[in-house]
Amino acid sequence: MNQLQAMRVFMRVVELSSFSVAGRQLGMSAAAVTRSVSMLEAHLNMRLLNRSTRSLSLTETGRLYLEGCRAVIEKFDQVESDLLRATRNPSGMLRIAAPVPFANTELAPLFRAYRLANPRVEFEVTSYDTQIDMIEGGFDICFATNRHPVNASLVSRKLIAVREVAVASPAYLAERGIPPSPLQLAQHDRLTLSEQSRVWEFSGADGVQRIEASGPLSATGYTMVRAAALAGMGIALLPYHFVAGDLAAGALKTVLPQYEVTGGTRYVSIVYSGRNYLTTKVRNFIDFTVEQFRQSPAGLSGTASPLRAVA
């Protein structure tokens, strides 16, 4: 028995004081209406209606049950209405995690563009430098690089490929000199990420050159490595879009610009649950984000960052 449907039938019978009229309005036979009410009474083990050949009346139990039915049906209809409205108009909080470089440069323009069409969606952002557990953290969506392993139960869609550049402060280069080739980096202090490969690889007109990535500082996150480079501690490999402002301001300078940092492309992907029932706001934001980066191969920040769209 569909109890909600049976409750609706019972309410209509009481409203119209007739099984047959209720049946016509509901598109049911009078016999089907009678059977529905009888099954409801059997389920409750209580009589709801006093029946005679000429009239129907509520029992005391029926009166109480009718009040409950109205409250339940009203609440159920309201929930359905809210869900349908949410499907058409995404709303509520999206909990998002993103690496610091990506969060600092790409999320604000992405959120602004999304909220122009979806003003009822709000964002709570956690920016991270070290690996984060999306499921344990309770995030709806995570942006991650391919250097951060993704749980097999999650779906990952590539957005952009990020180029890294070698940078150092003007003060450091004035003191230690500018290396003419990657091999000369062996004479310099190298600032590294603990998650990076232990070898820096560069390619240029003279082929591929590799140098061991070791030096006075190894940190778990880009923020510390950037701060060390700005302080003149050495040369670092960092995502261009993370240091674009520093380069424009002259706080950092590109080292070995004639070489391309290689050793494997680093991607930024959007990661989300593999469950079938994503909420409308999550699915809508994912689709919007993928399309935005497909249309903007240089990223969304307007920094002329050398990013390549891959979605």
C-alpha positions in Angstrom: 0.0 0.0 0.0 1.2 3.5 -0.9 0.4 5.1 2.4 0.8 8.7 1.2 -1.5 8.1 -1.7 -4.0 6.4 0.6 -3.9 9.4 2.9 -4.6 11.7 0.0 -7.6 9.5 -1.0 -8.9 9.5 2.5 -8.7 13.3 2.7 -10.5 13.7 -0.6 -13.3 11.3 0.5 -13.8 13.4 3.7 -13.7 16.7 1.8 -16.4 15.5 -0.7 -18.3 13.2 1.6 -18.5 10.7 -1.2 -16.4 7.7 -2.4 -17.8 8.0 -6.0 -17.2 11.8 -6.4 -13.7 11.4 -4.9 -13.0 8.6 -7.3 -14.1 10.8 -10.3 -11.8 13.6 -9.2 -8.9 11.3 -8.6 -9.3 9.2 -11.7 -10.2 6.1 -9.7 -13.2 3.9 -9.6 -15.5 4.1 -6.5 -14.5 0.5 -5.6 -10.8 1.5 -5.8 -11.4 4.4 -3.5 -13.3 2.3 -1.0 -10.6 -0.3 -1.1 -7.9 2.3 -0.5 -9.7 3.6 2.6 -10.3 0.1 3.9 -6.7 -0.8 3.5 -5.7 2.3 5.4 -8.1 1.3 8.3 -6.7 -2.2 8.3 -3.1 -0.9 8.4 -4.0 1.3 11.4 -6.3 -1.3 12.9 -8.8 1.5 13.5 -12.1 2.7 11.9 -11.8 6.1 10.4 -15.2 6.6 8.8 -18.7 5.7 9.8 -20.5 4.6 6.6 -24.2 4.3 5.8 -26.0 4.1 2.5 -26.7 7.8 2.6 -23.8 9.5 4.5 -20.2 9.4 5.7 -18.9 10.8 9.0 -15.6 10.8 10.7 -15.0 8.7 13.8 -13.2 10.4 16.7 -10.0 8.5 15.6 -10.7 9.6 12.0 -10.9 13.2 13.0 -7.4 13.0 14.7 -6.0 11.1 11.8 -7.3 13.7 9.3 -5.5 16.4 11.1 -2.3 14.4 11.0 -2.8 13.6 7.3 -3.2 17.3 6.5 0.0 18.2 8.3 2.0 15.3 6.7 0.8 16.0 3.2 1.3 19.7 3.5 4.9 19.1 4.7 5.6 16.5 2.0 4.3 18.8 -0.8 6.4 21.7 0.6 9.5 19.5 0.5 8.8 18.4 -3.0 8.2 22.0 -4.1 11.5 23.1 -2.4 13.4 20.3 -4.2 12.0 21.2 -7.5 12.8 24.9 -7.0 16.3 24.0 -5.9 16.7 21.9 -9.1 15.8 24.9 -11.2 17.7 27.4 -9.1 20.7 26.0 -7.2 21.1 27.3 -3.7 23.0 26.7 -0.5 26.6 26.3 0.6 29.3 24.7 -1.5 32.3 23.5 0.5 35.4 23.6 -1.7 39.1 22.8 -1.2 41.8 24.0 -3.5 45.6 24.2 -3.6 46.9 27.6 -2.4 48.2 28.8 -5.8 45.0 27.9 -7.6 42.8 29.3 -4.9 44.7 32.6 -4.8 44.4 33.2 -8.5 41.5 31.3 -10.1 38.7 30.9 -7.6 37.5 34.5 -7.1 36.8 35.1 -10.9 35.3 31.6 -11.1 32.9 32.2 -8.2 32.0 35.7 -9.4 31.0 34.4 -12.8 29.0 31.5 -11.3 27.1 33.8 -8.9 26.0 36.1 -11.7 23.7 33.2 -12.8 23.3 31.5 -9.4 23.1 34.3 -6.7 21.7 31.9 -4.0 24.8 29.7 -3.9 27.5 30.5 -1.3 31.1 29.2 -1.0 33.2 28.0 1.9 36.8 27.6 0.8 39.7 25.7 2.4 43.0 26.4 0.6 45.7 23.9 1.3 49.4 23.4 0.8 49.6 19.7 1.7 47.5 16.8 0.7 43.9 16.9 1.9 41.3 14.1 2.3 38.2 15.3 0.4 35.8 12.7 2.0 37.1 13.0 5.5 37.0 16.8 5.2 33.4 16.8 4.1 34.0 18.8 0.9 31.6 18.9 -2.0 34.3 19.6 -4.5 38.1 19.6 -4.5 40.6 21.1 -6.9 43.8 19.0 -7.0 47.0 18.5 -8.9 48.1 15.1 -10.3 50.8 15.2 -7.6 48.1 14.6 -5.0 46.7 11.0 -5.3 42.9 10.9 -5.7 40.8 8.3 -3.9 39.6 5.7 -6.3 36.0 6.3 -5.3 36.2 9.9 -6.6 35.8 11.3 -10.1 38.6 13.5 -11.5 38.3 15.8 -14.5 41.3 17.7 -15.8 40.9 21.4 -16.2 44.3 23.0 -17.0 48.0 22.1 -17.4 50.2 24.3 -15.3 53.7 25.4 -16.4 56.3 25.9 -13.7 59.1 28.5 -13.8 62.4 29.0 -12.0 62.4 32.2 -10.0 64.7 34.0 -7.6 64.8 37.5 -5.9 66.8 40.3 -7.6 68.9 40.5 -4.4 69.8 36.8 -4.5 70.8 37.0 -8.2 72.8 40.2 -7.6 74.8 38.4 -4.9 75.1 34.9 -6.5 74.9 35.6 -10.2 72.5 34.4 -12.9 73.0 30.7 -13.9 73.5 30.5 -17.7 72.3 26.9 -17.9 70.4 24.4 -15.7 73.6 22.5 -14.8 74.9 25.7 -13.2 72.1 25.5 -10.7 74.4 23.0 -8.8 76.3 26.1 -7.7 73.1 27.7 -6.3 70.8 27.3 -3.4 67.7 25.4 -4.5 64.4 25.8 -2.6 62.3 22.7 -3.0 58.9 21.2 -2.3 59.1 18.0 -0.4 56.5 16.5 -2.8 58.5 17.4 -5.9 60.7 15.1 -7.8 64.2 14.9 -6.4 65.4 16.0 -9.9 64.7 19.3 -11.7 64.5 18.8 -15.4 64.8 21.5 -18.1 64.7 21.3 -21.9 66.0 23.7 -24.4 67.9 24.1 -27.7 70.8 22.1 -26.2 68.6 19.2 -25.1 67.4 18.0 -21.7 69.4 18.9 -18.6 68.8 17.5 -15.1 69.9 18.7 -11.7 69.4 17.3 -8.2 66.7 19.2 -6.3 68.3 19.7 -2.9 69.3 22.8 -1.0 68.9 24.8 2.2 65.0 24.5 2.3 62.5 21.9 1.6 58.8 22.7 2.5 55.5 20.9 2.2 53.8 23.8 0.5 54.2 26.5 -2.1 53.6 29.4 0.3 56.7 28.7 2.3 58.9 28.1 -0.8 57.6 31.4 -2.4 58.3 33.3 0.9 61.9 31.9 1.0 62.5 32.9 -2.7 61.2 36.4 -1.9 63.5 36.6 1.1 66.5 35.8 -1.1 67.2 32.3 0.1 67.6 30.8 -3.3 66.1 29.6 -6.6 62.7 27.9 -6.6 60.4 26.1 -9.1 56.9 27.5 -8.7 53.7 27.7 -10.8 53.7 30.8 -12.9 50.2 31.9 -11.9 51.3 31.7 -8.2 54.2 34.2 -8.8 52.8 36.3 -11.7 52.2 39.2 -9.4 55.7 39.0 -7.9 57.2 38.9 -11.3 55.2 41.9 -12.5 56.2 43.8 -9.4 59.9 42.9 -9.8 60.0 41.1 -6.5 61.0 38.0 -8.3 62.8 37.4 -11.6 62.6 34.5 -14.0 65.7 32.3 -14.1 66.6 30.4 -17.3 63.6 31.7 -19.3 65.1 30.2 -22.4 64.5 26.7 -20.9 61.2 24.9 -20.3 60.7 23.2 -17.0 59.7 19.6 -17.9 59.8 16.4 -16.0 56.1 15.7 -16.3 53.1 18.0 -16.9 51.2 19.1 -13.7 47.5 19.3 -14.1 44.8 20.9 -12.0 41.6 18.8 -11.9 38.2 19.2 -10.4 37.5 16.2 -8.1 34.1 15.1 -6.8 32.2 12.2 -5.4 31.5 9.3 -7.7 28.1 8.7 -6.2 25.2 8.9 -8.7 23.1 11.4 -6.7 25.1 14.6 -6.7 23.1 17.6 -5.6 22.0 20.0 -8.2 24.3 22.8 -7.0 27.3 20.5 -7.0 26.6 19.1 -10.5 25.7 22.5 -11.8 29.0 24.0 -10.5 31.1 21.2 -11.9 29.6 21.6 -15.4 30.0 25.4 -15.2 33.6 25.1 -14.1 34.6 22.7 -16.8 33.0 24.9 -19.4 34.7 28.1 -18.0 38.2 26.5 -18.3 37.5 25.1 -21.7 36.7 28.6 -22.9 39.6 30.2 -21.0 42.9 28.4 -21.8 44.9 31.1 -20.0 42.9 30.6 -16.8 40.3 33.0 -15.3 42.6 35.3 -13.3 43.6 37.5 -16.2 47.3 37.2 -15.3 48.3 36.0 -18.7 49.5 32.8 -17.0 50.8 30.1 -19.3 48.0 27.6 -18.5 46.7 25.2 -21.1 43.1 24.1 -21.1 42.7 20.3 -21.2 39.0 19.8 -20.4 
